[in-house]
Amino acid sequence: MFTGIILAIGKIKAIQPKGGDCRLIIDTGKLSLRECALGDSIAVNGVCLTAVELGEHYFCADVSNETLSRTTLKTATTGTPVNLELAMTPSSRLGGHIVSGHVDGIGKVVEKQADGRSIRFKFKAPDVLAKYIAEKGSICINGISLTVNSVDGAYFSVNIVPHTLQETTLGSTETSSEVNLEVDLLARYLERLMKGETAAYSQGGVTEALLQNAGFINE
């Protein structure tokens, strides 16, 4: 589990094809790995990866085809900057929100504009994720815990303050860039819980009938 508070910007040092998928070698920049051990989880642009080799300023992680198909790691190249966060410990400050490192989908930057000293970003989420994104709720973008300012269908906006622009890859993210999205964990579980005993058989998402059965809509 992670908090969505980025500790450093690293970069992809090398990509090694291995048996149909790949191994990433990641330069960790200013992030210290002294307290890490083999098998520890490290979030890379919001993707939870397992360290299979540790060096003084790098680590290696194997990336499955499933992860490549669902995240922006599939388009990463040598030199690509990445946001890094170590897994939380029982004594960690929960400065962001609970993040699993399991990416739900890929969004796109559609607009960015100055807003005082901040930058307001507008993103387009996959349609299937729109129902989980709420105004003033939490969302994880490339591993960064952020508050949603506004929502319009599958579009949503966030304000990025100068510190976050400096300490994460959002400072260099341009319009049309793709980003990893992880919606709030509670929203996903709430949808499943609302299905009650029908969860074992239901394949759909939130429907009007489901909301009526749960008492949120009066017939």
VEXNUZA-384469 format. One record per residue (C-alpha): residue number from 1; residue in one letter; z, y, x. Coordinates in steps of 0.001 Angstrom, whole numbers. Layout:
BEGIN
<rec i="NUM" aa="a" c3="Z" c2="Y" c1="X"/>
...
***
This chain:
BEGIN
<rec i="1" aa="m" c3="0" c2="0" c1="0"/>
<rec i="2" aa="f" c3="-679" c2="3572" c1="1082"/>
<rec i="3" aa="t" c3="251" c2="7100" c1="45"/>
<rec i="4" aa="g" c3="-3102" c2="8858" c1="422"/>
<rec i="5" aa="i" c3="-1721" c2="11184" c1="3110"/>
<rec i="6" aa="i" c3="-4212" c2="11071" c1="5986"/>
<rec i="7" aa="l" c3="-2691" c2="10729" c1="9451"/>
<rec i="8" aa="a" c3="-5790" c2="11270" c1="11592"/>
<rec i="9" aa="i" c3="-9560" c2="11455" c1="11688"/>
<rec i="10" aa="g" c3="-11073" c2="8586" c1="13644"/>
<rec i="11" aa="k" c3="-14660" c2="7467" c1="14061"/>
<rec i="12" aa="i" c3="-16728" c2="4311" c1="14012"/>
<rec i="13" aa="k" c3="-17025" c2="3310" c1="17658"/>
<rec i="14" aa="a" c3="-19234" c2="262" c1="17148"/>
<rec i="15" aa="i" c3="-20568" c2="-2046" c1="14430"/>
<rec i="16" aa="q" c3="-20941" c2="-5699" c1="15396"/>
<rec i="17" aa="p" c3="-22885" c2="-8056" c1="13080"/>
<rec i="18" aa="k" c3="-20924" c2="-11302" c1="12677"/>
<rec i="19" aa="g" c3="-21994" c2="-14337" c1="10655"/>
<rec i="20" aa="g" c3="-23627" c2="-12388" c1="7844"/>
<rec i="21" aa="d" c3="-21140" c2="-9507" c1="7623"/>
<rec i="22" aa="c" c3="-19717" c2="-7278" c1="10364"/>
<rec i="23" aa="r" c3="-16806" c2="-6243" c1="12551"/>
<rec i="24" aa="l" c3="-15969" c2="-2559" c1="12974"/>
<rec i="25" aa="i" c3="-14456" c2="-1095" c1="16117"/>
<rec i="26" aa="i" c3="-12690" c2="2113" c1="15147"/>
<rec i="27" aa="d" c3="-11575" c2="4866" c1="17506"/>
<rec i="28" aa="t" c3="-8236" c2="6067" c1="16113"/>
<rec i="29" aa="g" c3="-8242" c2="9546" c1="17659"/>
<rec i="30" aa="k" c3="-4723" c2="10996" c1="17620"/>
<rec i="31" aa="l" c3="-3319" c2="8163" c1="15487"/>
<rec i="32" aa="s" c3="-800" c2="6086" c1="17437"/>
<rec i="33" aa="l" c3="-917" c2="2323" c1="16966"/>
<rec i="34" aa="r" c3="2282" c2="1630" c1="18922"/>
<rec i="35" aa="e" c3="4098" c2="363" c1="15836"/>
<rec i="36" aa="c" c3="1164" c2="-1711" c1="14590"/>
<rec i="37" aa="a" c3="778" c2="-5466" c1="14942"/>
<rec i="38" aa="l" c3="-2143" c2="-7813" c1="14470"/>
<rec i="39" aa="g" c3="-2690" c2="-8399" c1="10776"/>
<rec i="40" aa="d" c3="-1421" c2="-4972" c1="9725"/>
<rec i="41" aa="s" c3="-3340" c2="-3027" c1="7087"/>
<rec i="42" aa="i" c3="-5023" c2="274" c1="7984"/>
<rec i="43" aa="a" c3="-6903" c2="2407" c1="5453"/>
<rec i="44" aa="v" c3="-10320" c2="3565" c1="6656"/>
<rec i="45" aa="n" c3="-11802" c2="6169" c1="4291"/>
<rec i="46" aa="g" c3="-9570" c2="4641" c1="1647"/>
<rec i="47" aa="v" c3="-10629" c2="1047" c1="2339"/>
<rec i="48" aa="c" c3="-7782" c2="-1314" c1="3218"/>
<rec i="49" aa="l" c3="-8786" c2="-3230" c1="6357"/>
<rec i="50" aa="t" c3="-6870" c2="-5791" c1="8426"/>
<rec i="51" aa="a" c3="-6489" c2="-5154" c1="12154"/>
<rec i="52" aa="v" c3="-7726" c2="-8230" c1="14036"/>
<rec i="53" aa="e" c3="-7585" c2="-6604" c1="17479"/>
<rec i="54" aa="l" c3="-5543" c2="-3654" c1="18719"/>
<rec i="55" aa="g" c3="-6126" c2="-1427" c1="21717"/>
<rec i="56" aa="e" c3="-4504" c2="1778" c1="22945"/>
<rec i="57" aa="h" c3="-6843" c2="4034" c1="20982"/>
<rec i="58" aa="y" c3="-8825" c2="1614" c1="18812"/>
<rec i="59" aa="f" c3="-8615" c2="-1336" c1="16488"/>
<rec i="60" aa="c" c3="-11094" c2="-3900" c1="15189"/>
<rec i="61" aa="a" c3="-11448" c2="-5066" c1="11592"/>
<rec i="62" aa="d" c3="-13730" c2="-7579" c1="9913"/>
<rec i="63" aa="v" c3="-15534" c2="-6250" c1="6828"/>
<rec i="64" aa="s" c3="-16745" c2="-8691" c1="4191"/>
<rec i="65" aa="n" c3="-19974" c2="-8365" c1="2240"/>
<rec i="66" aa="e" c3="-17893" c2="-7666" c1="-882"/>
<rec i="67" aa="t" c3="-16337" c2="-4616" c1="798"/>
<rec i="68" aa="l" c3="-19672" c2="-3478" c1="2183"/>
<rec i="69" aa="s" c3="-21283" c2="-3710" c1="-1256"/>
<rec i="70" aa="r" c3="-18588" c2="-1640" c1="-2983"/>
<rec i="71" aa="t" c3="-17843" c2="1100" c1="-442"/>
<rec i="72" aa="t" c3="-19545" c2="3693" c1="1739"/>
<rec i="73" aa="l" c3="-18854" c2="1514" c1="4787"/>
<rec i="74" aa="k" c3="-22246" c2="-68" c1="4084"/>
<rec i="75" aa="t" c3="-23935" c2="3152" c1="5237"/>
<rec i="76" aa="a" c3="-21566" c2="3916" c1="8130"/>
<rec i="77" aa="t" c3="-23106" c2="4262" c1="11575"/>
<rec i="78" aa="t" c3="-21768" c2="4615" c1="15083"/>
<rec i="79" aa="g" c3="-20023" c2="7984" c1="15292"/>
<rec i="80" aa="t" c3="-19300" c2="8305" c1="11552"/>
<rec i="81" aa="p" c3="-15936" c2="10110" c1="11124"/>
<rec i="82" aa="v" c3="-13346" c2="8328" c1="8978"/>
<rec i="83" aa="n" c3="-9956" c2="9171" c1="7479"/>
<rec i="84" aa="l" c3="-7153" c2="6916" c1="8733"/>
<rec i="85" aa="e" c3="-3769" c2="6002" c1="7281"/>
<rec i="86" aa="l" c3="-1293" c2="3290" c1="8263"/>
<rec i="87" aa="a" c3="275" c2="1193" c1="5520"/>
<rec i="88" aa="m" c3="3457" c2="2650" c1="4040"/>
<rec i="89" aa="t" c3="6896" c2="1300" c1="4943"/>
<rec i="90" aa="p" c3="10095" c2="1214" c1="2811"/>
<rec i="91" aa="s" c3="11175" c2="4446" c1="4511"/>
<rec i="92" aa="s" c3="7875" c2="6316" c1="4114"/>
<rec i="93" aa="r" c3="7786" c2="9592" c1="2211"/>
<rec i="94" aa="l" c3="5600" c2="9113" c1="-842"/>
<rec i="95" aa="g" c3="3865" c2="12459" c1="-426"/>
<rec i="96" aa="g" c3="763" c2="11504" c1="-2388"/>
<rec i="97" aa="h" c3="598" c2="8673" c1="-4924"/>
<rec i="98" aa="i" c3="529" c2="4881" c1="-4708"/>
<rec i="99" aa="v" c3="-2832" c2="3825" c1="-3270"/>
<rec i="100" aa="s" c3="-3901" c2="200" c1="-2886"/>
<rec i="101" aa="g" c3="-6885" c2="682" c1="-604"/>
<rec i="102" aa="h" c3="-9070" c2="-1258" c1="-3065"/>
<rec i="103" aa="v" c3="-12030" c2="998" c1="-3783"/>
<rec i="104" aa="d" c3="-13197" c2="1087" c1="-7415"/>
<rec i="105" aa="g" c3="-16574" c2="2690" c1="-6852"/>
<rec i="106" aa="i" c3="-18666" c2="5245" c1="-5013"/>
<rec i="107" aa="g" c3="-18860" c2="8851" c1="-6187"/>
<rec i="108" aa="k" c3="-21018" c2="11754" c1="-5040"/>
<rec i="109" aa="v" c3="-20333" c2="15377" c1="-4138"/>
<rec i="110" aa="v" c3="-22436" c2="17481" c1="-6514"/>
<rec i="111" aa="e" c3="-21074" c2="20932" c1="-5774"/>
<rec i="112" aa="k" c3="-18745" c2="22793" c1="-3415"/>
<rec i="113" aa="q" c3="-17782" c2="26449" c1="-3488"/>
<rec i="114" aa="a" c3="-15175" c2="28738" c1="-1988"/>
<rec i="115" aa="d" c3="-12086" c2="29373" c1="-4114"/>
<rec i="116" aa="g" c3="-9827" c2="31760" c1="-2223"/>
<rec i="117" aa="r" c3="-8940" c2="29971" c1="1017"/>
<rec i="118" aa="s" c3="-9617" c2="26610" c1="-601"/>
<rec i="119" aa="i" c3="-12856" c2="24801" c1="-1360"/>
<rec i="120" aa="r" c3="-13460" c2="23531" c1="-4876"/>
<rec i="121" aa="f" c3="-15359" c2="20246" c1="-4857"/>
<rec i="122" aa="k" c3="-17100" c2="18797" c1="-7890"/>
<rec i="123" aa="f" c3="-17753" c2="15060" c1="-7890"/>
<rec i="124" aa="k" c3="-19743" c2="12668" c1="-10075"/>
<rec i="125" aa="a" c3="-17937" c2="9372" c1="-10626"/>
<rec i="126" aa="p" c3="-19644" c2="6174" c1="-11784"/>
<rec i="127" aa="d" c3="-19716" c2="6202" c1="-15591"/>
<rec i="128" aa="v" c3="-17542" c2="3084" c1="-15750"/>
<rec i="129" aa="l" c3="-14698" c2="4910" c1="-13949"/>
<rec i="130" aa="a" c3="-14761" c2="8113" c1="-16021"/>
<rec i="131" aa="k" c3="-12186" c2="6804" c1="-18518"/>
<rec i="132" aa="y" c3="-9577" c2="6469" c1="-15748"/>
<rec i="133" aa="i" c3="-9841" c2="10071" c1="-14512"/>
<rec i="134" aa="a" c3="-7581" c2="12594" c1="-16235"/>
<rec i="135" aa="e" c3="-6962" c2="16319" c1="-15787"/>
<rec i="136" aa="k" c3="-3934" c2="16838" c1="-13490"/>
<rec i="137" aa="g" c3="-3901" c2="13107" c1="-12787"/>
<rec i="138" aa="s" c3="-4217" c2="11555" c1="-9334"/>
<rec i="139" aa="i" c3="-7316" c2="10196" c1="-7641"/>
<rec i="140" aa="c" c3="-7980" c2="8896" c1="-4148"/>
<rec i="141" aa="i" c3="-11151" c2="10174" c1="-2451"/>
<rec i="142" aa="n" c3="-12019" c2="8646" c1="932"/>
<rec i="143" aa="g" c3="-8359" c2="7680" c1="1214"/>
<rec i="144" aa="i" c3="-7024" c2="11153" c1="348"/>
<rec i="145" aa="s" c3="-4540" c2="11535" c1="-2495"/>
<rec i="146" aa="l" c3="-5736" c2="14455" c1="-4633"/>
<rec i="147" aa="t" c3="-4959" c2="16082" c1="-7981"/>
<rec i="148" aa="v" c3="-7763" c2="16335" c1="-10516"/>
<rec i="149" aa="n" c3="-8248" c2="19952" c1="-11621"/>
<rec i="150" aa="s" c3="-10698" c2="19432" c1="-14448"/>
<rec i="151" aa="v" c3="-12762" c2="16684" c1="-16051"/>
<rec i="152" aa="d" c3="-16091" c2="16861" c1="-17883"/>
<rec i="153" aa="g" c3="-17413" c2="13425" c1="-18733"/>
<rec i="154" aa="a" c3="-17945" c2="11600" c1="-15449"/>
<rec i="155" aa="y" c3="-17691" c2="14868" c1="-13489"/>
<rec i="156" aa="f" c3="-14400" c2="16101" c1="-12084"/>
<rec i="157" aa="s" c3="-13240" c2="18779" c1="-9663"/>
<rec i="158" aa="v" c3="-10512" c2="19109" c1="-7058"/>
<rec i="159" aa="n" c3="-9325" c2="21987" c1="-4882"/>
<rec i="160" aa="i" c3="-9008" c2="21247" c1="-1172"/>
<rec i="161" aa="v" c3="-6561" c2="23484" c1="710"/>
<rec i="162" aa="p" c3="-7196" c2="24576" c1="4337"/>
<rec i="163" aa="h" c3="-4789" c2="22000" c1="5830"/>
<rec i="164" aa="t" c3="-6565" c2="19108" c1="4103"/>
<rec i="165" aa="l" c3="-9962" c2="20493" c1="5109"/>
<rec i="166" aa="q" c3="-8824" c2="20564" c1="8732"/>
<rec i="167" aa="e" c3="-7042" c2="17202" c1="8835"/>
<rec i="168" aa="t" c3="-9546" c2="15065" c1="6893"/>
<rec i="169" aa="t" c3="-13277" c2="14445" c1="6796"/>
<rec i="170" aa="l" c3="-13632" c2="16580" c1="3650"/>
<rec i="171" aa="g" c3="-13951" c2="19588" c1="5942"/>
<rec i="172" aa="s" c3="-17361" c2="18321" c1="7035"/>
<rec i="173" aa="t" c3="-18417" c2="16681" c1="3772"/>
<rec i="174" aa="e" c3="-21558" c2="18198" c1="2276"/>
<rec i="175" aa="t" c3="-23181" c2="18241" c1="-1152"/>
<rec i="176" aa="s" c3="-24847" c2="14901" c1="-2017"/>
<rec i="177" aa="s" c3="-22465" c2="12977" c1="286"/>
<rec i="178" aa="e" c3="-21116" c2="9704" c1="-1092"/>
<rec i="179" aa="v" c3="-17375" c2="9068" c1="-1192"/>
<rec i="180" aa="n" c3="-15088" c2="6129" c1="-1910"/>
<rec i="181" aa="l" c3="-13093" c2="6476" c1="-5139"/>
<rec i="182" aa="e" c3="-9898" c2="4707" c1="-6143"/>
<rec i="183" aa="v" c3="-8526" c2="5597" c1="-9560"/>
<rec i="184" aa="d" c3="-4831" c2="5740" c1="-10368"/>
<rec i="185" aa="l" c3="-3340" c2="2250" c1="-10300"/>
<rec i="186" aa="l" c3="-1329" c2="2937" c1="-13450"/>
<rec i="187" aa="a" c3="-4465" c2="3779" c1="-15448"/>
<rec i="188" aa="r" c3="-6038" c2="428" c1="-14623"/>
<rec i="189" aa="y" c3="-2942" c2="-1554" c1="-15574"/>
<rec i="190" aa="l" c3="-2376" c2="487" c1="-18731"/>
<rec i="191" aa="e" c3="-5844" c2="-435" c1="-19994"/>
<rec i="192" aa="r" c3="-5122" c2="-4114" c1="-19400"/>
<rec i="193" aa="l" c3="-1690" c2="-3955" c1="-21033"/>
<rec i="194" aa="m" c3="-3109" c2="-2278" c1="-24136"/>
<rec i="195" aa="k" c3="-5181" c2="-5398" c1="-24766"/>
<rec i="196" aa="g" c3="-2012" c2="-7428" c1="-25225"/>
<rec i="197" aa="e" c3="-2598" c2="-11100" c1="-25975"/>
<rec i="198" aa="t" c3="-6348" c2="-10540" c1="-26300"/>
<rec i="199" aa="a" c3="-6612" c2="-9771" c1="-22570"/>
<rec i="200" aa="a" c3="-7357" c2="-13424" c1="-21824"/>
<rec i="201" aa="y" c3="-10489" c2="-13268" c1="-23971"/>
<rec i="202" aa="s" c3="-11593" c2="-9619" c1="-24003"/>
<rec i="203" aa="q" c3="-14362" c2="-8522" c1="-21660"/>
<rec i="204" aa="g" c3="-14715" c2="-4902" c1="-22754"/>
<rec i="205" aa="g" c3="-12908" c2="-1714" c1="-21784"/>
<rec i="206" aa="v" c3="-11077" c2="791" c1="-23963"/>
<rec i="207" aa="t" c3="-12615" c2="852" c1="-27448"/>
<rec i="208" aa="e" c3="-11780" c2="2628" c1="-30702"/>
<rec i="209" aa="a" c3="-10584" c2="-676" c1="-32159"/>
<rec i="210" aa="l" c3="-8303" c2="-1232" c1="-29176"/>
<rec i="211" aa="l" c3="-6785" c2="2238" c1="-29553"/>
<rec i="212" aa="q" c3="-6227" c2="1643" c1="-33274"/>
<rec i="213" aa="n" c3="-4520" c2="-1690" c1="-32643"/>
<rec i="214" aa="a" c3="-2279" c2="-74" c1="-30027"/>
<rec i="215" aa="g" c3="-1263" c2="2658" c1="-32509"/>
<rec i="216" aa="f" c3="-2985" c2="5576" c1="-30759"/>
<rec i="217" aa="i" c3="-5419" c2="6211" c1="-33632"/>
<rec i="218" aa="n" c3="-4589" c2="6166" c1="-37332"/>
<rec i="219" aa="e" c3="-7102" c2="4370" c1="-39526"/>
***
